[in-house]
Amino acid sequence: MKMTSEQFCALVGITEEQFRGEEMVNGNLDLYGLVFVPEGFSPHVKGDLYMNEVTELPEGFNPRVEGYLCLARATKLPEGFSPVIEKSLCLDSLTTLPEGFNPTVKGNLQLNGLTHIPQDFHLIVGGGLSLSALTTVPEGFNPTVGSYLDLCNVVTLPKGFALKVPDDLYLNKLTELPEGFNPTVGGRMSLGITQIPEGFNPHTVDLSLDAVTSIPEGFNLIVQGDLELYALKTVPRDFCPIVGGSLGLSGCTTISEGFNPIVGGDLCLSSLTELPDHFNLKVGRSLYLNGLSSLPADFAPVVGRHLSLEGITSLSDDFRPEMSSLSIGHIQSPDYVSLLSLVGDRSKNEAMTWQDGKYILVDGLFTEVVAQKGHVYKVKRLNEEQETYLVTDGKGHWAHGDTLKEAKEDLFFKMSERDKSDYEYLTPETELTLEEAVVAYRTITGACAFGTRDFIKNRLTVKKEVYTVAEMIALTREEYGDSRFAGFIDQNRQREAEKQDFFTP
């Protein structure tokens, strides 16, 4: 039975003026369970508007929502539907779009039930756009997105597909690239191709090629972030990519002698059961070789963080890799006792270089060295033109900056004695805004402003207004100063526990 506007207002607890949008509804408006709203309903909601069960919307419904609008069951939209949504809009049950569909969405737009889009589809979305049910897109498809684009089930693309996507682009089912395929992706690009076409040179930070089973001769990528090749079984001799992040080869069972990639992050080779002679890579973060049961006599990699050898049962006396931590299998004494002295040989924040200083990894930032004069470096990220600065005092302190002045100021900040007493109240449960968290982390760890901004922009996986300290510890793991920050919070916790014990009768 349909309700009048008066009955509707009484049921949901709003006024007639709020019903028509003449007065704002403060906070969220929850219409869970309602499958119908009366004609004329077009509210202005300060928070979120939940209309999850409504399947058909009345004519003239054009709300202004300063939070999230959920219309997950709506299968039909009224003509002229053009709401203003400050955050995200969910329309996952729509299969077609009405003529003139043009909402203003500053967050994400979810259209995961859409099976067809019109030829003139040119939406502008402030956040991400989800179109996960589409299998094809028309020629001229050119939405403007401020974050990700999800086309994970698209199997064919038109010629000249060259969108610009600030964050991630999902094309997981795409098995063949069209002529002129040249998107620019600011985050991760995921492709379903099984073979790498000639001339393939994507503009992306992270590249996921999980279905690729072979590498063509002479193919070598330069990837600023991560490169994932999990289905690859064999690595050819001349495959030596330059990867600023991590290189995922967890399915690889054979590598050729001379395999020598440049890896600023992790290198995962967990399925290898045997290493070639002279396998002595330099890996910026962690090296995973858990499938090995034995090591070559001359095995001596340089590992910036962690060396994982879970399958090893014995070690030679001259086993001396450089690392800061180690995990191993069942090593019997006295091997295990002597092994403990090796752990921590390498400082987590020590600079690492490749190709005689052409590439450098400092504070978790992998860059190409453009020029160097004394303790001042001009550097740039892989596949980028913008040059920045890196400076050192020659005694283990380093700092990045957009300008030389900024880099030097941050170097002095790292070298200075900082008053951390203002943060002795922090516990894992303490909540901080993002701004407060940044100041606290920098003060406690000495992290430079450049590196902190880079982390927030490129590696902060959970973005919100408030974080607990426990969340900060989890999110900054493997970043500059991570153990220093976690240790400081643990000292606070122990100090508080001691106080409680002292005052407990």
GIQUI-V10294 format. One record per pair of residues at least 12 apart in sequence whose C-alpha atoms are under 7 Angstrom apart, sorted by the first residue. I is the first residue (numbers start at 1). J is the second residue. D is the distance in Angstrom with one decimal. If there is no record, write none. Layout:
# GIQUI-V10294
i=<I/I>
j=<J/J>
d=<D/D>
This chain:
# GIQUI-V10294
i=<3/4/5/18/19/19/19/20/20/20/20/21/21/21/24/24/24/25/25/25/26/26/26/27/27/27/28/28/28/28/28/29/29/29/30/30/31/31/32/32/32/32/33/34/34/35/35/35/36/38/39/39/40/40/41/42/42/42/43/43/44/44/44/45/45/45/46/46/46/47/47/47/48/48/48/48/48/49/49/49/49/50/50/51/51/52/52/52/52/53/54/54/54/55/55/55/56/56/56/56/57/57/58/59/61/62/62/62/63/63/64/64/64/65/65/65/66/66/66/67/67/67/68/68/68/68/69/69/69/70/70/71/71/72/72/72/72/73/74/74/74/75/75/76/77/79/80/80/81/81/82/82/82/82/83/83/84/84/84/85/85/85/86/86/86/87/87/87/87/88/88/88/88/88/89/89/89/89/90/90/90/91/91/92/92/92/92/93/94/94/94/95/95/95/96/96/96/96/102/105/105/106/106/106/107/107/107/107/108/108/108/108/108/109/109/109/109/110/110/110/111/111/112/112/112/112/113/114/114/114/115/115/116/119/121/121/122/122/123/123/124/124/124/125/125/125/126/126/127/127/127/128/128/128/128/128/129/129/129/129/130/130/131/131/132/132/132/132/133/134/134/134/135/135/135/136/136/136/136/137/138/139/142/145/146/147/147/147/148/148/148/148/148/149/149/149/149/150/150/151/151/152/152/152/152/153/153/153/154/154/154/155/155/155/156/157/158/159/159/159/159/160/160/160/161/161/161/161/162/162/162/163/163/164/164/164/165/165/165/166/166/166/167/167/167/167/168/168/168/168/168/169/169/169/169/170/170/170/171/171/171/172/172/172/173/173/174/174/174/175/175/175/176/182/183/184/184/185/185/185/186/186/187/187/187/188/188/188/188/189/189/189/189/190/190/190/191/191/192/192/192/193/193/193/194/194/194/195/195/195/196/205/205/205/206/206/206/206/206/207/207/207/208/208/208/209/209/210/210/210/210/211/212/212/212/213/213/213/214/218/218/219/220/220/220/221/221/222/222/222/223/223/223/223/224/224/224/224/224/224/225/225/225/225/226/226/226/226/226/227/227/227/227/228/228/228/229/229/230/230/230/230/231/232/232/232/233/233/233/233/234/234/234/234/235/235/235/236/236/237/237/237/237/238/239/240/240/240/241/241/242/242/242/243/243/243/244/244/244/244/245/245/245/246/246/246/246/246/247/247/247/247/248/248/249/249/250/250/250/250/251/252/252/252/253/253/253/254/256/257/257/260/263/263/264/264/264/264/264/265/265/265/265/266/266/266/266/266/267/267/267/267/268/268/268/269/269/270/270/270/270/271/272/272/272/273/273/273/274/275/277/278/278/279/280/280/280/281/281/282/282/282/283/283/283/284/284/284/284/285/285/285/285/286/286/286/286/286/287/287/287/287/288/288/288/289/289/290/290/290/290/291/292/292/292/293/293/293/294/294/300/300/301/301/302/302/302/303/303/304/304/304/304/305/305/305/305/306/306/306/306/307/307/307/307/308/308/308/309/309/309/310/310/310/311/311/312/312/312/313/313/313/314/315/322/322/323/323/323/323/324/324/324/324/324/324/325/325/326/349/349/350/350/363/364/364/366/367/367/367/367/368/368/368/375/375/375/375/376/376/376/377/377/377/378/388/388/388/389/389/389/389/389/390/391/391/397/398/399/399/400/400/400/401/410/410/413/414/414/418/420/420/424/425/426/426/427/427/427/427/428/428/428/429/429/429/430/430/431/431/431/431/432/432/432/433/433/433/434/434/434/441/444/445/445/445/447/447/460/473>
j=<38/38/38/43/41/42/43/40/41/42/43/42/43/44/44/45/46/44/45/46/45/46/47/45/46/47/45/46/47/48/49/48/49/50/49/50/50/51/50/51/52/53/53/53/54/53/54/55/54/58/58/59/60/61/61/61/62/63/63/64/63/64/65/64/65/66/65/66/67/65/66/67/65/66/67/68/69/65/68/69/70/69/70/70/71/70/71/72/73/73/71/73/74/73/74/75/74/75/76/77/77/78/78/78/81/81/82/83/83/84/83/84/85/84/85/86/85/86/87/85/86/87/85/87/88/89/88/89/90/89/90/90/91/90/91/92/93/93/91/93/94/93/94/94/98/98/100/101/101/103/101/102/103/104/103/104/103/104/105/104/105/106/105/106/107/105/106/107/108/105/106/107/108/109/105/108/109/110/109/110/111/110/111/110/111/112/113/113/111/113/114/113/114/115/114/115/116/117/123/125/126/125/126/127/125/126/127/128/125/126/127/128/129/125/128/129/130/129/130/131/130/131/130/131/132/133/133/131/133/134/133/134/134/138/141/143/142/143/143/144/143/144/145/144/145/146/145/146/145/146/147/145/146/147/148/149/145/148/149/150/149/150/150/151/150/151/152/153/153/151/153/154/153/154/155/154/155/156/157/157/158/158/163/165/166/165/166/167/165/166/167/168/169/165/168/169/170/169/170/170/171/170/171/172/173/171/172/173/171/173/174/173/174/175/174/178/178/178/179/180/181/179/180/181/180/181/182/183/181/182/183/183/184/183/184/185/184/185/186/185/186/187/185/186/187/188/185/186/187/188/189/185/188/189/190/189/190/191/190/191/192/190/191/192/191/192/191/192/193/192/193/194/193/202/203/203/204/203/204/205/204/205/204/205/206/204/205/206/207/204/206/207/208/207/208/209/208/209/209/210/211/209/211/212/211/212/213/212/213/214/215/223/224/225/223/224/225/226/227/226/227/228/227/228/229/228/229/228/229/230/231/231/229/231/232/231/232/233/232/238/239/239/239/240/241/241/242/241/242/243/242/243/244/382/243/244/245/381/382/383/243/244/245/246/243/244/245/246/247/243/246/247/248/247/248/249/248/249/248/249/250/251/251/249/251/252/251/252/253/254/252/253/254/255/254/255/256/255/256/256/257/258/259/259/259/259/260/261/261/262/261/262/263/262/263/264/263/264/265/366/263/264/265/263/264/265/266/267/263/266/267/268/267/268/268/269/268/269/270/271/271/269/271/272/271/272/273/272/276/276/277/281/283/284/283/284/285/361/366/283/284/285/286/283/284/285/286/287/283/286/287/288/287/288/289/288/289/288/289/290/291/291/289/291/292/291/292/293/292/296/296/298/299/299/299/300/301/301/302/301/302/303/302/303/304/303/304/352/361/303/304/305/306/303/304/305/306/307/303/306/307/308/307/308/309/308/309/308/309/310/311/311/309/311/312/311/312/313/312/314/320/321/321/322/321/322/323/322/323/323/324/346/348/323/324/325/348/323/324/325/326/323/325/326/327/326/327/328/327/328/329/327/328/329/328/329/328/329/330/329/330/331/331/335/345/346/343/344/345/346/343/344/345/346/347/348/343/344/343/362/363/362/396/480/479/480/381/379/380/381/382/380/381/382/391/392/393/394/390/391/392/389/390/391/390/401/402/403/401/402/403/404/407/407/407/408/411/411/411/448/448/450/451/450/448/449/446/446/447/443/443/444/492/492/489/492/469/489/492/493/468/469/470/468/469/470/468/469/466/467/468/469/466/467/468/465/466/467/465/466/467/485/485/481/484/485/480/481/475/486>
d=<6.6/6.3/5.9/5.9/5.4/6.3/5.4/6.3/5.5/5.3/5.6/5.6/4.0/4.9/5.0/5.7/6.7/6.2/4.7/5.9/6.4/5.0/6.8/7.0/5.3/4.5/6.9/6.8/4.4/4.6/5.9/6.2/4.9/6.4/6.0/4.9/5.6/5.2/6.5/6.1/6.1/6.5/5.9/5.9/6.3/5.0/4.1/6.4/5.6/6.7/5.1/6.5/6.4/6.8/6.1/5.0/5.4/4.6/5.0/6.4/5.8/4.7/5.8/6.3/4.8/6.2/6.3/5.1/6.7/6.8/5.5/4.6/6.6/6.9/4.4/4.6/6.0/6.9/6.2/4.9/6.4/6.0/5.0/5.7/5.3/5.8/5.2/5.2/5.9/5.6/6.8/5.9/5.8/5.1/3.8/5.6/5.5/6.4/5.5/6.7/6.0/6.3/6.4/5.3/6.7/6.0/5.8/4.5/5.2/6.6/5.9/4.8/6.0/6.3/4.9/6.2/6.0/4.6/6.6/6.8/5.6/5.0/7.0/5.2/4.8/6.1/6.3/4.9/6.4/6.0/4.9/5.5/5.3/5.6/5.0/5.1/5.9/5.3/6.6/5.8/6.4/5.4/4.7/6.5/6.8/6.5/6.2/6.6/6.2/7.0/6.7/5.4/4.2/6.8/5.2/6.2/6.3/4.7/6.3/6.0/4.8/6.3/6.1/5.0/6.5/6.6/5.4/4.2/6.8/6.4/6.8/4.4/4.5/5.8/6.9/6.3/5.0/6.3/6.1/4.7/6.8/5.7/5.3/6.0/4.8/4.7/5.0/5.0/6.8/5.4/5.7/5.2/4.0/5.5/5.8/6.9/6.1/6.9/6.8/5.5/6.1/6.0/4.1/6.1/6.9/5.1/4.2/6.8/6.9/6.9/4.4/4.5/5.9/6.9/6.3/5.0/6.4/6.0/4.8/6.9/5.6/5.3/5.9/4.8/5.0/5.5/5.6/6.6/5.9/6.4/5.7/4.9/6.5/5.8/6.3/6.9/5.7/4.7/4.9/6.2/6.1/4.7/6.0/6.1/4.8/6.2/5.8/4.6/6.0/4.5/4.6/6.0/6.2/4.5/4.3/5.8/6.7/6.2/5.0/6.2/6.1/4.7/5.6/5.5/5.9/5.2/5.5/5.8/6.2/6.8/6.1/5.7/5.3/3.8/5.5/5.2/6.4/5.7/6.4/6.3/6.8/5.4/6.5/6.5/6.1/6.7/5.3/4.8/6.4/6.7/4.8/4.5/5.9/6.9/6.3/5.0/6.5/6.0/4.9/5.4/5.3/4.9/4.5/4.9/6.0/6.8/6.6/5.2/6.4/6.0/6.1/5.4/4.5/6.7/6.2/6.2/6.4/5.3/5.2/6.0/6.9/6.1/4.3/5.4/6.5/5.0/6.3/6.7/5.9/4.6/4.0/4.8/6.4/5.7/4.7/6.1/6.1/4.8/6.2/5.8/4.4/6.6/6.2/4.7/4.2/6.7/6.5/6.8/4.6/4.5/5.8/6.8/6.2/4.8/6.4/6.0/5.0/6.9/5.5/4.9/6.6/5.5/4.7/4.5/6.9/4.8/6.0/4.8/6.0/4.9/3.9/6.4/5.7/6.5/6.7/5.0/6.1/6.1/4.5/6.8/5.7/5.8/6.3/5.1/5.9/6.6/6.0/4.2/5.6/6.5/6.2/5.0/6.0/6.2/4.6/6.4/6.3/5.6/6.6/6.9/5.7/6.9/6.0/6.1/5.0/4.0/5.9/5.5/6.9/6.6/6.9/6.3/5.1/5.0/6.7/6.8/4.7/4.6/6.0/6.2/5.0/6.4/5.9/4.7/6.8/5.7/5.3/6.1/5.1/5.1/5.6/5.5/6.5/5.9/6.2/5.5/4.5/6.7/6.1/6.3/6.9/6.6/6.0/6.0/4.9/5.0/6.4/6.0/4.8/6.0/6.3/4.9/6.3/6.8/6.0/4.8/6.5/6.8/4.9/6.6/6.4/5.1/4.2/6.9/6.6/6.9/4.5/4.6/5.9/6.9/6.3/5.0/6.3/6.0/4.6/6.8/5.7/5.5/6.0/5.1/5.5/5.2/5.6/6.8/6.0/5.5/5.7/4.0/5.4/6.5/5.6/6.2/4.9/5.9/6.4/4.9/6.4/6.8/5.9/4.9/6.5/6.2/5.8/7.0/6.7/6.4/5.6/4.3/5.2/6.5/6.1/4.8/6.4/5.9/4.9/6.3/5.9/4.7/6.5/5.5/6.5/5.2/4.4/6.3/6.6/4.3/4.4/5.9/6.7/6.2/5.0/6.6/6.1/5.2/5.5/5.4/5.4/4.8/5.2/5.8/5.7/6.5/5.8/6.4/5.4/4.6/6.9/6.4/6.9/5.5/6.9/6.3/5.4/6.1/6.1/4.2/6.6/6.6/6.0/6.7/5.0/4.7/6.8/6.8/6.8/5.1/4.5/5.8/6.9/6.3/5.0/6.3/6.1/4.8/7.0/5.7/5.4/5.6/4.7/4.9/5.3/5.2/6.8/5.4/6.3/5.1/4.5/6.9/6.1/6.9/6.3/6.2/6.7/6.2/6.1/5.4/4.3/5.0/6.4/5.8/4.6/6.0/6.3/5.0/6.2/6.1/4.7/7.0/7.0/6.2/4.6/4.7/6.6/6.2/6.6/5.2/4.4/5.8/6.7/6.4/5.0/6.2/6.3/4.8/6.8/5.9/5.4/6.2/4.8/4.8/5.3/5.7/7.0/5.4/6.2/5.0/4.5/6.5/5.7/7.0/6.0/4.5/5.3/6.5/6.0/4.7/6.4/5.8/4.8/5.7/6.6/6.9/6.4/5.7/5.0/6.1/6.3/6.2/6.1/4.7/5.5/6.7/6.4/4.9/6.4/5.9/4.9/6.2/5.9/4.6/6.5/6.2/4.3/4.2/6.8/5.1/6.2/5.0/6.9/5.8/5.2/5.0/5.7/7.0/6.2/6.0/6.6/6.4/5.9/5.1/5.6/4.0/5.8/4.8/6.3/6.5/5.2/5.9/6.3/6.7/5.9/6.9/6.7/5.2/6.2/6.3/6.9/6.0/5.4/4.7/6.3/5.4/6.2/6.5/5.6/5.4/6.7/6.8/6.1/4.7/6.9/5.7/5.0/6.1/6.3/6.1/4.8/6.3/5.2/6.1/6.1/5.7/6.3/6.4/6.3/6.6/6.9/6.1/5.0/6.1/6.9/5.7/6.8/5.3/5.4/6.9/6.8/4.8/7.0/6.3/6.5/6.0/5.8/6.9/6.5/6.8/6.6/6.0/6.6/6.1/6.5/4.7/4.4/5.6/6.1/6.5/5.4/5.7/6.4/5.4/4.3/6.4/5.5/5.4/6.2/5.7/4.3/6.2/5.9/6.0/6.9/6.9/6.2/5.1/6.0/6.0/6.6/6.7/6.9/6.0>
